[in-house]
Amino acid sequence: MQIDFIGHGLNTKNKINVGDQLDTSFASPHYDNFIGFVAFVAISGVSKLLPSILKAKENYKRVTFFVGVDNRGTSKEALEMLLENRIETYVFHKVEEQITYHPKLFIFEGEKHSRIILGSSNLTYSGFLNNIEASLQLDFKTKTDSQGNKVLP
């Protein structure tokens, strides 16, 4: 398993960010299934990734998002853009006041390779490029890496 730290905003020399890693991953022939769990989605984030998501949708078996709407962090326009482009999208919201849906987990699975990006970046332009964020990217062989397979859902 290879683990890389993505800490954009922390170090100006570090040009790697979650948005670019997602973009690259959607374009990769190694993966054929994507599931994203993300707290907040903005039109800025969806717009940046939409061409890559649509290309992946043509080649993948499944592209799915589970997004939160708590604390008004997700825009109606972003959800509409996902749905208008027929990207399988589910909204998660818990009625209890003190519970916030807050994951930031992006899973790419393929027959031989898998990638997981887990960290603090929401599906927003700021979360991809401007904010100080910290994420880990895990790359592993799908069938042979027992540690990697432990973190797949």
DSSP file (Angstrom, degrees, kcal/mol; ACC not computed):
  #  RESIDUE AA STRUCTURE BP1 BP2  ACC     N-H-->O    O-->H-N    N-H-->O    O-->H-N    TCO  KAPPA ALPHA  PHI   PSI    X-CA   Y-CA   Z-CA
    1    1 A M              0   0    0      0, 0.0     2,-0.5     0, 0.0   139,-0.2   0.000 360.0 360.0 360.0 138.4    0.0    0.0    0.0
    2    2 A Q  E     -A  139   0A   0    137,-2.9   137,-2.8     2,-0.0     2,-0.5  -0.941 360.0-166.4-109.9 132.4    1.2    3.5   -0.8
    3    3 A I  E     -A  138   0A   0     -2,-0.5     2,-0.4   135,-0.2   135,-0.2  -0.976   5.3-175.0-120.7 127.1    0.0    6.4    1.4
    4    4 A D  E     -A  137   0A   0    133,-2.5   133,-2.9    -2,-0.5     2,-0.5  -0.955  20.1-133.8-122.1 141.7    0.5   10.0    0.4
    5    5 A F  E     -A  136   0A   0     -2,-0.4     2,-0.6   131,-0.2   131,-0.2  -0.806  13.5-164.5 -92.1 129.2   -0.3   13.1    2.4
    6    6 A I  E     +A  135   0A   0    129,-3.1   129,-2.1    -2,-0.5     2,-0.1  -0.926  21.1 159.9-113.7 103.6   -2.2   15.8    0.6
    7    7 A G    >>  +     0   0    0     -2,-0.6     3,-1.6   127,-0.2     4,-0.8  -0.436  12.8 178.5-123.6  58.5   -1.8   19.0    2.7
    8    8 A H  T 34  +     0   0    0      1,-0.2   125,-2.3     2,-0.2     4,-0.1  -0.320  69.7  25.8 -66.8 145.0   -2.6   21.9    0.4
    9    9 A G  T 34 S+     0   0    0      5,-0.4    -1,-0.2     2,-0.4     3,-0.2   0.066 106.4  80.2  91.4 -24.0   -2.5   25.3    1.9
   10   10 A L  T <4 S+     0   0    0     -3,-1.6     2,-0.4     1,-0.3    -2,-0.2   0.850 103.6  24.0 -80.0 -36.2   -0.1   24.1    4.6
   11   11 A N    ><  -     0   0    0     -4,-0.8     3,-1.7     3,-0.2    -2,-0.4  -0.971  66.6-152.5-135.7 115.1    3.0   24.3    2.4
   12   12 A T  T 3  S+     0   0    0     -2,-0.4    -1,-0.1     1,-0.3    -2,-0.0   0.702  97.7  60.4 -64.6 -18.4    3.1   26.6   -0.6
   13   13 A K  T 3  S+     0   0    0      1,-0.0     2,-0.9    -3,-0.0    -1,-0.3   0.718  85.1  88.4 -78.1 -21.1    5.6   24.3   -2.4
   14   14 A N    <   +     0   0    0     -3,-1.7    -5,-0.4     1,-0.2    -3,-0.2  -0.695  50.6 174.2 -81.4 108.1    3.1   21.4   -2.2
   15   15 A K        +     0   0    0     -2,-0.9     2,-0.3    -7,-0.1    -1,-0.2   0.465  44.2 107.5 -94.2  -3.2    1.0   21.7   -5.4
   16   16 A I        +     0   0    0      4,-0.1     2,-0.3     3,-0.0    -9,-0.1  -0.601  45.0 171.1 -77.8 132.5   -1.0   18.5   -4.9
   17   17 A N     >  -     0   0    0     -2,-0.3     4,-2.0   -10,-0.1     5,-0.2  -0.944  45.0-111.8-139.0 163.5   -4.6   19.1   -3.9
   18   18 A V  H  > S+     0   0    0     -2,-0.3     4,-2.8   109,-0.3     5,-0.2   0.878 113.3  57.5 -63.5 -39.9   -7.7   16.9   -3.5
   19   19 A G  H  > S+     0   0    0    109,-0.4     4,-2.5     1,-0.2    -1,-0.2   0.929 109.8  43.8 -57.2 -47.1   -9.5   18.4   -6.5
   20   20 A D  H  > S+     0   0    0    108,-0.2     4,-2.6     2,-0.2    -1,-0.2   0.873 112.9  52.2 -67.2 -36.4   -6.6   17.5   -8.8
   21   21 A Q  H  X S+     0   0    0     -4,-2.0     4,-2.3     2,-0.2    -2,-0.2   0.894 111.2  47.0 -67.5 -38.8   -6.3   14.0   -7.3
   22   22 A L  H  X S+     0   0    0     -4,-2.8     4,-2.8     2,-0.2     5,-0.2   0.936 112.1  51.0 -64.7 -45.3  -10.0   13.4   -7.8
   23   23 A D  H  X S+     0   0    0     -4,-2.5     4,-1.3    -5,-0.2    -2,-0.2   0.927 113.2  45.0 -56.6 -48.5   -9.8   14.7  -11.4
   24   24 A T  H  X S+     0   0    0     -4,-2.6     4,-0.7     1,-0.2    -1,-0.2   0.887 112.8  51.4 -63.2 -41.1   -6.9   12.4  -12.1
   25   25 A S  H >< S+     0   0    0     -4,-2.3     3,-0.9     1,-0.2     6,-0.3   0.906 106.3  52.9 -67.0 -42.1   -8.6    9.5  -10.4
   26   26 A F  H 3< S+     0   0    0     -4,-2.8    -1,-0.2     1,-0.2    -2,-0.2   0.839 111.7  48.1 -60.6 -31.6  -11.8    9.9  -12.4
   27   27 A A  H 3< S+     0   0    0     -4,-1.3    -1,-0.2    -5,-0.2    -2,-0.2   0.598  89.2 107.9 -83.8 -12.3   -9.7    9.8  -15.6
   28   28 A S    X<  -     0   0    0     -3,-0.9     3,-0.9    -4,-0.7    -3,-0.0  -0.439  62.8-148.0 -73.8 136.3   -7.8    6.7  -14.6
   29   29 A P  T 3  S+     0   0    0      0, 0.0    -1,-0.1     0, 0.0    -4,-0.1   0.542  89.4  79.9 -75.7  -5.3   -8.5    3.4  -16.4
   30   30 A H  T 3  S+     0   0    0     -5,-0.1    83,-0.6    80,-0.1    82,-0.4   0.715  87.9  60.9 -72.8 -20.4   -7.6    1.6  -13.2
   31   31 A Y    <   +     0   0    0     -3,-0.9    79,-0.3    -6,-0.3     3,-0.1  -0.812  42.5 169.0-116.3 149.1  -11.0    2.3  -11.6
   32   32 A D        +     0   0    0     77,-3.1    29,-3.2    -2,-0.3    30,-0.9   0.246  69.3  51.6-136.8  10.6  -14.5    1.3  -12.6
   33   33 A N  E     -cB  62 109A   0     76,-1.3    76,-2.8    27,-0.2     2,-0.4  -0.977  57.4-176.1-150.9 134.4  -16.5    2.2   -9.5
   34   34 A F  E     +cB  63 108A   0     28,-2.3    30,-1.7    -2,-0.3     2,-0.4  -0.996   6.3 175.8-134.5 139.2  -16.7    5.4   -7.4
   35   35 A I  E     -cB  64 107A   0     72,-2.0    72,-2.7    -2,-0.4     2,-0.4  -0.978  10.0-168.5-139.0 129.3  -18.5    6.3   -4.2
   36   36 A G  E     -cB  65 106A   0     28,-2.5    30,-3.1    -2,-0.4     2,-0.5  -0.969   9.5-168.2-122.3 131.6  -18.1    9.7   -2.5
   37   37 A F  E     +cB  66 105A   0     68,-3.3    68,-2.9    -2,-0.4     2,-0.4  -0.974  25.0 162.4-114.4 115.6  -19.3   10.6    1.0
   38   38 A V  E     -cB  67 104A   0     28,-2.4    30,-1.6    -2,-0.5    66,-0.2  -0.998  37.1-149.4-144.6 138.6  -19.1   14.4    1.5
   39   39 A A  S    S+     0   0    0     64,-1.6    29,-0.4    -2,-0.4     2,-0.4   0.947  83.7  27.0 -70.4 -51.0  -20.6   16.8    3.9
   40   40 A F        -     0   0    0     63,-0.2    83,-2.0    27,-0.1     2,-0.4  -0.939  60.4-172.3-124.7 137.6  -20.8   19.9    1.8
   41   41 A V  B     -g  123   0B   0     -2,-0.4    34,-2.3    27,-0.3     2,-0.3  -0.995   6.8-174.2-128.9 129.3  -21.1   20.4   -2.0
   42   42 A A    >>  -     0   0    0     81,-2.3     4,-2.3    -2,-0.4     3,-0.6  -0.879  37.5-117.1-120.8 155.3  -20.9   23.7   -3.8
   43   43 A I  H 3> S+     0   0    0     -2,-0.3     4,-2.8     1,-0.2     5,-0.2   0.829 114.8  61.2 -57.0 -32.9  -21.5   24.6   -7.4
   44   44 A S  H 3> S+     0   0    0      2,-0.2     4,-1.5     1,-0.2    -1,-0.2   0.892 107.7  42.3 -63.4 -40.4  -17.8   25.6   -7.6
   45   45 A G  H <> S+     0   0    0     -3,-0.6     4,-1.7    78,-0.4    79,-0.2   0.910 116.0  47.2 -73.4 -43.5  -16.6   22.1   -6.7
   46   46 A V  H  X S+     0   0    0     -4,-2.3     4,-2.2    77,-0.3    -2,-0.2   0.919 110.9  52.8 -64.4 -43.2  -19.1   20.3   -8.9
   47   47 A S  H  < S+     0   0    0     -4,-2.8    -1,-0.2    -5,-0.2    -2,-0.2   0.898 108.0  51.3 -59.0 -41.4  -18.3   22.6  -11.9
   48   48 A K  H  < S+     0   0    0     -4,-1.5     4,-0.2    -5,-0.2    -1,-0.2   0.898 121.7  31.2 -63.0 -40.3  -14.5   21.9  -11.5
   49   49 A L  H >X S+     0   0    0     -4,-1.7     4,-2.7     1,-0.2     3,-0.5   0.589  91.1  96.9 -96.0 -11.4  -15.0   18.1  -11.5
   50   50 A L  H 3X S+     0   0    0     -4,-2.2     4,-2.9     1,-0.3     5,-0.3   0.865  82.6  51.0 -53.8 -46.4  -18.1   17.8  -13.8
   51   51 A P  H 3> S+     0   0    0      0, 0.0     4,-1.9     0, 0.0    -1,-0.3   0.920 115.5  43.9 -58.0 -40.7  -16.2   17.0  -17.0
   52   52 A S  H <> S+     0   0    0     -3,-0.5     4,-2.5    -4,-0.2    -2,-0.2   0.895 113.4  50.5 -69.4 -40.5  -14.2   14.3  -15.2
   53   53 A I  H  X S+     0   0    0     -4,-2.7     4,-2.6     2,-0.2    -1,-0.2   0.921 110.9  49.0 -63.7 -43.6  -17.2   12.9  -13.5
   54   54 A L  H  X S+     0   0    0     -4,-2.9     4,-1.3    -5,-0.2    -1,-0.2   0.889 111.3  49.3 -64.9 -39.0  -19.2   12.7  -16.7
   55   55 A K  H  X S+     0   0    0     -4,-1.9     4,-1.1    -5,-0.3     3,-0.3   0.920 112.4  48.2 -64.1 -43.5  -16.3   10.9  -18.5
   56   56 A A  H  X S+     0   0    0     -4,-2.5     4,-3.7     1,-0.2     3,-0.5   0.895 105.1  59.4 -63.0 -39.7  -16.0    8.5  -15.6
   57   57 A K  H  < S+     0   0    0     -4,-2.6    -1,-0.2     1,-0.2    -2,-0.2   0.844 103.8  52.0 -59.1 -33.7  -19.8    7.9  -15.7
   58   58 A E  H  < S+     0   0    0     -4,-1.3    -1,-0.2    -3,-0.3    -2,-0.2   0.836 122.7  29.4 -68.3 -33.2  -19.3    6.7  -19.3
   59   59 A N  H  < S+     0   0    0     -4,-1.1    -2,-0.2    -3,-0.5    -1,-0.2   0.687 105.9  79.8-104.3 -22.6  -16.6    4.2  -18.3
   60   60 A Y  S  < S-     0   0    0     -4,-3.7   -27,-0.2    -5,-0.2     3,-0.2  -0.475  71.8-133.7 -87.5 156.9  -17.5    3.2  -14.8
   61   61 A K  S    S+     0   0    0    -29,-3.2     2,-0.3     1,-0.3   -28,-0.2   0.847  91.9   4.4 -70.0 -35.8  -20.1    0.7  -13.6
   62   62 A R  E     -c   33   0A   0    -30,-0.9   -28,-2.3    -6,-0.1     2,-0.4  -0.985  51.7-172.3-155.9 139.1  -21.2    3.2  -11.0
   63   63 A V  E     +c   34   0A   0     -2,-0.3    25,-0.8   -30,-0.2     2,-0.4  -0.974  27.0 170.8-130.0 115.9  -20.6    6.8   -9.9
   64   64 A T  E     -cd  35  88A   0    -30,-1.7   -28,-2.5    -2,-0.4     2,-0.4  -0.981  18.2-165.9-135.6 138.1  -22.4    7.6   -6.6
   65   65 A F  E     -cd  36  89A   0     23,-2.3    25,-2.6    -2,-0.4     2,-0.5  -0.970   7.1-165.4-121.0 139.5  -22.4   10.5   -4.2
   66   66 A F  E     -cd  37  90A   0    -30,-3.1   -28,-2.4    -2,-0.4     2,-0.3  -0.979  26.3-177.9-116.1 112.3  -23.9   10.7   -0.7
   67   67 A V  E     -cd  38  91A   0     23,-2.9    25,-3.3    -2,-0.5     2,-0.2  -0.825  19.8-132.3-118.5 151.8  -24.0   14.3    0.3
   68   68 A G  E     - d   0  92A   0    -30,-1.6   -27,-0.3   -29,-0.4    25,-0.2  -0.641  11.9-171.1 -97.5 156.9  -25.0   16.2    3.4
   69   69 A V    >   +     0   0    0     23,-1.0     3,-1.1    -2,-0.2     5,-0.1   0.209  44.1 129.0-127.0  10.5  -27.3   19.2    3.7
   70   70 A D  G >  S+     0   0    0     22,-0.3     3,-1.9     1,-0.2     4,-0.2  -0.301  73.8  13.7 -66.9 152.5  -26.7   20.0    7.4
   71   71 A N  G 3  S-     0   0    0      1,-0.3    -1,-0.2     2,-0.1    29,-0.0   0.673 119.7 -84.9  56.6  19.7  -25.8   23.5    8.4
   72   72 A R  G <  S+     0   0    0     -3,-1.1    -1,-0.3     1,-0.1    -2,-0.2   0.810  91.0 137.8  55.0  33.6  -26.7   24.7    5.0
   73   73 A G    <   +     0   0    0     -3,-1.9     2,-0.4   -34,-0.1    -2,-0.1   0.630  52.7  69.7 -83.8 -13.3  -23.3   23.8    3.7
   74   74 A T  S    S-     0   0    0    -34,-0.2     2,-0.3    -4,-0.2   -32,-0.2  -0.884  79.0-134.6-107.5 135.7  -24.6   22.3    0.4
   75   75 A S     >  -     0   0    0    -34,-2.3     4,-1.8    -2,-0.4     5,-0.2  -0.628  10.9-133.6 -90.4 147.6  -26.1   24.5   -2.3
   76   76 A K  H  > S+     0   0    0     -2,-0.3     4,-2.7     1,-0.2     5,-0.2   0.887 108.4  56.9 -58.7 -41.1  -29.3   23.7   -4.1
   77   77 A E  H  > S+     0   0    0      1,-0.2     4,-2.3     2,-0.2    -1,-0.2   0.868 104.4  51.3 -62.2 -38.4  -27.5   24.5   -7.4
   78   78 A A  H  > S+     0   0    0    -37,-0.2     4,-2.0     2,-0.2    -1,-0.2   0.928 111.6  46.6 -65.8 -44.5  -24.8   22.0   -6.8
   79   79 A L  H  X S+     0   0    0     -4,-1.8     4,-2.6     1,-0.2     5,-0.2   0.916 112.0  51.4 -62.6 -42.5  -27.4   19.2   -6.1
   80   80 A E  H  X S+     0   0    0     -4,-2.7     4,-3.3     1,-0.2     5,-0.2   0.896 107.5  52.9 -61.9 -39.9  -29.3   20.2   -9.2
   81   81 A M  H  X S+     0   0    0     -4,-2.3     4,-1.3     2,-0.2    -1,-0.2   0.916 110.8  46.9 -62.8 -43.1  -26.2   20.1  -11.3
   82   82 A L  H  <>S+     0   0    0     -4,-2.0     5,-2.5     2,-0.2    -2,-0.2   0.943 117.5  42.5 -61.7 -47.8  -25.4   16.5  -10.1
   83   83 A L  H ><5S+     0   0    0     -4,-2.6     3,-1.9     1,-0.2    -2,-0.2   0.886 109.6  55.9 -69.8 -39.8  -29.0   15.4  -10.7
   84   84 A E  H 3<5S+     0   0    0     -4,-3.3    -1,-0.2     1,-0.3    -2,-0.2   0.799 108.1  50.6 -62.1 -27.7  -29.4   17.2  -14.0
   85   85 A N  T 3<5S-     0   0    0     -4,-1.3    -1,-0.3    -5,-0.2    -2,-0.2   0.228 117.9-116.3 -93.9  13.5  -26.4   15.3  -15.2
   86   86 A R  T < 5 +     0   0    0     -3,-1.9     2,-0.6     1,-0.2    -3,-0.2   0.852  58.2 158.2  54.8  41.0  -27.9   12.0  -14.0
   87   87 A I      < -     0   0    0     -5,-2.5     2,-0.3    -6,-0.1    -1,-0.2  -0.858  52.4-110.5 -93.7 123.2  -25.2   11.4  -11.5
   88   88 A E  E     +d   64   0A   0    -25,-0.8   -23,-2.3    -2,-0.6     2,-0.4  -0.352  52.3 171.1 -58.9 115.2  -26.5    9.1   -8.8
   89   89 A T  E     -d   65   0A   0     -2,-0.3     2,-0.4   -25,-0.2   -23,-0.2  -0.994  19.1-170.5-137.1 133.0  -26.8   11.3   -5.8
   90   90 A Y  E     -d   66   0A   0    -25,-2.6   -23,-2.9    -2,-0.4     2,-0.5  -0.961  16.5-139.3-122.8 140.9  -28.4   10.8   -2.4
   91   91 A V  E     -d   67   0A   0     -2,-0.4     2,-0.5   -25,-0.2   -23,-0.2  -0.859  14.3-159.6-100.4 130.9  -28.9   13.4    0.3
   92   92 A F  E     +d   68   0A   0    -25,-3.3   -23,-1.0    -2,-0.5     2,-0.3  -0.941  21.2 156.9-111.0 129.7  -28.2   12.4    3.9
   93   93 A H        -     0   0    0     -2,-0.5     2,-0.5   -25,-0.2     7,-0.1  -0.946  26.1-153.7-152.1 129.9  -29.8   14.4    6.7
   94   94 A K        -     0   0    0     -2,-0.3     5,-0.2     5,-0.3     7,-0.1  -0.888  14.8-142.1-103.8 133.5  -30.5   13.4   10.3
   95   95 A V  S    S+     0   0    0     -2,-0.5    -1,-0.1     3,-0.1     4,-0.0   0.809  70.9 103.1 -68.2 -30.9  -33.4   15.2   12.0
   96   96 A E  S >  S-     0   0    0      1,-0.1     3,-1.2     2,-0.1    -2,-0.2  -0.275  73.1-134.6 -57.5 136.5  -31.7   15.4   15.4
   97   97 A E  T 3  S+     0   0    0      1,-0.2    -1,-0.1     3,-0.0    -3,-0.0   0.828  98.9  49.5 -63.6 -35.8  -30.2   18.9   16.0
   98   98 A Q  T 3  S+     0   0    0      2,-0.0     2,-0.5     0, 0.0    -1,-0.2   0.356  92.3  89.6 -91.8   7.2  -26.9   17.9   17.3
   99   99 A I    <   -     0   0    0     -3,-1.2     2,-0.4    -5,-0.2    -5,-0.3  -0.917  51.8-177.2-111.2 125.2  -26.0   15.4   14.5
  100  100 A T        -     0   0    0     -2,-0.5     2,-0.6    -7,-0.1    -7,-0.1  -0.978  27.7-132.0-120.6 128.7  -24.2   16.6   11.4
  101  101 A Y        +     0   0    0     -2,-0.4   -31,-0.2    -9,-0.2   -33,-0.1  -0.703  43.7 158.4 -74.2 117.1  -23.3   14.4    8.4
  102  102 A H        +     0   0    0     -2,-0.6   -63,-0.2   -35,-0.1    -1,-0.1   0.104   8.2 135.6-140.3  25.6  -19.7   15.4    8.0
  103  103 A P        -     0   0    0      0, 0.0   -64,-1.6     0, 0.0     2,-0.2  -0.370  30.6-167.7 -77.9 159.9  -17.6   12.8    6.1
  104  104 A K  E     +B   38   0A   0    -66,-0.2    15,-2.0    15,-0.2     2,-0.4  -0.712  34.9 141.8-141.1  85.3  -15.1   13.5    3.3
  105  105 A L  E     -BE  37 118A   0    -68,-2.9   -68,-3.3    -2,-0.2     2,-0.5  -0.994  26.9-173.8-137.0 124.9  -14.3   10.1    1.8
  106  106 A F  E     -BE  36 117A   0     11,-2.5    11,-2.7    -2,-0.4     2,-0.5  -0.981   8.5-168.8-124.9 120.4  -13.8    9.4   -1.9
  107  107 A I  E     -BE  35 116A   0    -72,-2.7   -72,-2.0    -2,-0.5     2,-0.5  -0.942   7.9-175.2-119.4 122.5  -13.4    5.7   -2.9
  108  108 A F  E     -BE  34 115A   0      7,-3.3     7,-2.9    -2,-0.5     2,-0.4  -0.973  12.4-173.2-113.6 123.1  -12.3    4.5   -6.3
  109  109 A E  E     +BE  33 114A   0    -76,-2.8   -77,-3.1    -2,-0.5   -76,-1.3  -0.939   9.2 166.7-121.1 141.8  -12.4    0.8   -6.9
  110  110 A G        -     0   0    0      3,-1.0   -79,-0.2    -2,-0.4   -80,-0.1  -0.883  50.2 -98.3-139.2 173.3  -11.1   -1.3   -9.8
  111  111 A E  S    S+     0   0    0     -2,-0.3    32,-0.3     1,-0.2   -80,-0.1   0.884 120.9  12.4 -62.1 -38.6  -10.5   -4.9  -10.5
  112  112 A K  S    S+     0   0    0    -82,-0.4    30,-1.6     1,-0.2     2,-0.3   0.710 128.8  40.2-110.5 -28.0   -6.7   -4.6   -9.7
  113  113 A H  E     - F   0 141A   0    -83,-0.6    -3,-1.0    28,-0.3     2,-0.3  -0.940  55.3-174.7-129.7 146.8   -6.3   -1.2   -8.1
  114  114 A S  E     -EF 109 140A   0     26,-2.6    26,-2.2    -2,-0.3     2,-0.4  -0.969   4.4-164.9-135.1 154.1   -8.2    0.9   -5.5
  115  115 A R  E     -EF 108 139A   0     -7,-2.9    -7,-3.3    -2,-0.3     2,-0.4  -0.999   1.5-170.4-139.7 135.9   -7.7    4.4   -4.2
  116  116 A I  E     -EF 107 138A   0     22,-2.4    22,-3.2    -2,-0.4     2,-0.5  -0.996   4.0-166.4-126.5 130.4   -9.2    6.1   -1.1
  117  117 A I  E     +EF 106 137A   0    -11,-2.7   -11,-2.5    -2,-0.4     2,-0.4  -0.977  16.5 173.0-115.2 119.6   -8.9    9.8   -0.4
  118  118 A L  E     +EF 105 136A   0     18,-2.6    18,-2.9    -2,-0.5     2,-0.3  -0.991  25.6  84.8-131.2 126.0   -9.9   10.6    3.2
  119  119 A G  E    S- F   0 135A   0    -15,-2.0    16,-0.3    -2,-0.4   -15,-0.2  -0.857  82.3 -51.6 179.9-143.6   -9.5   13.9    4.8
  120  120 A S  S    S+     0   0    0     14,-1.4     2,-0.4    -2,-0.3    15,-0.1   0.456  81.7 114.6-107.1  -3.1  -11.0   17.3    5.4
  121  121 A S        -     0   0    0    -17,-0.2    -2,-0.2    13,-0.1     2,-0.1  -0.582  47.3-157.8 -81.0 123.5  -11.8   18.6    1.9
  122  122 A N        -     0   0    0     -2,-0.4     2,-1.8   -84,-0.1   -81,-0.2  -0.335  41.4 -89.9 -80.5 174.0  -15.5   19.1    1.0
  123  123 A L  B    S+g   41   0B   0    -83,-2.0   -81,-2.3    -2,-0.1   -78,-0.4  -0.470  92.9 108.9 -86.5  64.8  -16.7   19.0   -2.7
  124  124 A T  S  > S-     0   0    0     -2,-1.8     4,-1.4   -79,-0.2     5,-0.2  -0.939  80.8-116.9-136.8 155.4  -16.1   22.8   -3.0
  125  125 A Y  H  >>S+     0   0    0     -2,-0.3     4,-2.5     1,-0.2     5,-0.6   0.915 118.3  50.5 -60.6 -42.8  -13.5   24.9   -4.8
  126  126 A S  I  4>S+     0   0    0      1,-0.2     5,-2.9     2,-0.2     4,-0.3   0.897 108.3  52.5 -62.0 -40.1  -12.2   26.2   -1.5
  127  127 A G  I  45S+     0   0    0      1,-0.2  -109,-0.3     3,-0.2    -1,-0.2   0.768 115.1  42.8 -66.8 -24.9  -11.9   22.7   -0.2
  128  128 A F  I  <5S-     0   0    0     -4,-1.4  -109,-0.4    -3,-0.3  -110,-0.3   0.836 135.9  -0.4 -86.1 -36.3   -9.9   21.7   -3.2
  129  129 A L  I  <5S+     0   0    0     -4,-2.5    -3,-0.2    -5,-0.2    -2,-0.1   0.765 125.0  39.1-128.4 -41.2   -7.6   24.7   -3.6
  130  130 A N  I   <S+     0   0    0     -5,-0.6    -3,-0.2    -4,-0.3    -4,-0.1   0.868  91.6  78.0 -94.7 -39.4   -7.8   27.6   -1.1
  131  131 A N  S   <S-     0   0    0     -5,-2.9     2,-0.8    -6,-0.1  -121,-0.1  -0.171  86.2-106.8 -68.6 162.3   -8.4   26.2    2.3
  132  132 A I        +     0   0    0   -123,-0.2     2,-0.3  -122,-0.1  -123,-0.2  -0.858  57.1 168.8 -86.7 113.7   -5.8   24.7    4.5
  133  133 A E        -     0   0    0   -125,-2.3     2,-0.4    -2,-0.8  -123,-0.3  -0.859  28.4-153.4-129.7 158.4   -6.8   21.0    4.3
  134  134 A A        +     0   0    0     -2,-0.3   -14,-1.4  -127,-0.2     2,-0.3  -0.989  23.7 157.5-137.2 127.1   -5.3   17.7    5.2
  135  135 A S  E     -AF   6 119A   0   -129,-2.1  -129,-3.1    -2,-0.4     2,-0.4  -0.959  29.6-137.5-143.0 159.2   -6.0   14.4    3.5
  136  136 A L  E     -AF   5 118A   0    -18,-2.9   -18,-2.6    -2,-0.3     2,-0.5  -0.963  11.4-154.7-116.8 138.8   -4.5   11.0    3.0
  137  137 A Q  E     -AF   4 117A   0   -133,-2.9  -133,-2.5    -2,-0.4     2,-0.5  -0.968   9.6-164.7-112.9 122.8   -4.5    9.1   -0.3
  138  138 A L  E     -AF   3 116A   0    -22,-3.2   -22,-2.4    -2,-0.5     2,-0.4  -0.932   6.1-176.0-109.6 122.6   -4.3    5.3    0.0
  139  139 A D  E     +AF   2 115A   0   -137,-2.8  -137,-2.9    -2,-0.5     2,-0.3  -0.969  17.3 150.0-117.8 132.8   -3.4    3.4   -3.1
  140  140 A F  E     - F   0 114A   0    -26,-2.2   -26,-2.6    -2,-0.4     2,-0.5  -0.988  51.3 -90.9-157.0 162.5   -3.4   -0.4   -3.1
  141  141 A K  E  >  - F   0 113A   0     -2,-0.3     4,-1.8   -28,-0.2   -28,-0.3  -0.680  37.3-141.2 -79.6 125.8   -3.9   -3.6   -5.1
  142  142 A T  T  4 S+     0   0    0    -30,-1.6   -30,-0.1    -2,-0.5    -1,-0.1   0.882  91.5  32.1 -59.0 -47.0   -7.5   -4.5   -4.8
  143  143 A K  T  4 S+     0   0    0    -31,-0.3    -1,-0.2   -32,-0.3   -31,-0.1   0.726 125.7  36.2 -88.4 -21.5   -7.2   -8.3   -4.6
  144  144 A T  T  4 S+     0   0    0    -32,-0.2     2,-1.0     1,-0.1    -2,-0.2   0.597  90.6  85.9-113.3 -11.2   -3.9   -8.8   -2.8
  145  145 A D     X  -     0   0    0     -4,-1.8     4,-2.3     1,-0.2     5,-0.2  -0.774  49.5-175.5 -97.1 100.4   -3.5   -6.0   -0.2
  146  146 A S  H  > S+     0   0    0     -2,-1.0     4,-1.0     1,-0.2    -1,-0.2   0.856  83.7  52.2 -65.4 -34.7   -5.2   -7.2    2.9
  147  147 A Q  H  > S+     0   0    0      2,-0.2     4,-0.6     1,-0.2     3,-0.5   0.927 110.9  47.7 -66.6 -43.5   -4.7   -3.9    4.7
  148  148 A G  H >4 S+     0   0    0      1,-0.2     3,-1.3     2,-0.2     4,-0.4   0.901 107.6  55.4 -62.8 -41.5   -6.2   -1.9    1.9
  149  149 A N  H >< S+     0   0    0     -4,-2.3     3,-0.7     1,-0.3    -1,-0.2   0.744  96.3  66.9 -65.8 -22.6   -9.2   -4.2    1.7
  150  150 A K  H 3< S+     0   0    0     -4,-1.0    -1,-0.3    -3,-0.5    -2,-0.2   0.793 101.2  48.5 -67.1 -26.8   -9.9   -3.6    5.3
  151  151 A V  T << S+     0   0    0     -3,-1.3    -1,-0.2    -4,-0.6    -2,-0.2   0.491  88.4  99.8 -96.0  -2.3  -10.8    0.0    4.6
  152  152 A L    <         0   0    0     -3,-0.7   -36,-0.0    -4,-0.4   -43,-0.0  -0.602 360.0 360.0 -78.7 144.2  -13.1   -0.7    1.6
  153  153 A P              0   0    0      0, 0.0    -1,-0.1     0, 0.0    -3,-0.1   0.515 360.0 360.0 -70.3 360.0  -16.8   -0.6    2.5
